[in-house]
Amino acid sequence: MKTFTDWLLHEMDIRGMSQADLAKEANVSRTAISNLINENRNPGPELSTAIAYAFNYPPDIVFQKAGLLPEKGNESPELKELSHLYQNATEGIQKEILDFARYKTRKSN
């Protein structure tokens, strides 16, 4: 992805979200989302945090995509997302995540 807008549109597309859906989930105005997509405004910390909440991502992923934070090391966005989801899951769901990862790892070897 070249721009924040490209990334944002891709993330919305894989979730089947419209601009209105994202605005609702992020608890921001539809105009704020439209202005981002039309590149009439840059994402700031508050809007980036709201988008992270809507996508269930840790804020640093969105901050990095928005250019508010530099990319760190070689940890992929997918690993960051998995870690975030795991940390915010119930104990039972955490166990299921680990069981599934162990199963998939064993099966691929």
RASULVEN-V154781 format. One record per run of one state. SS is the DSSP state (A for helix, B for strand, O for the rest). FROM is the first residue (numbers start at 0). TO is the last residue. If there is no record, write none. Layout:
ss:from:to
SS:FROM:TO
SS:FROM:TO
This chain:
ss:from:to
O:0:2
A:3:14
O:15:17
A:18:25
O:26:28
A:29:36
O:37:43
A:44:54
O:55:57
A:58:64
O:65:75
A:76:86
O:87:89
A:90:107
O:108:108
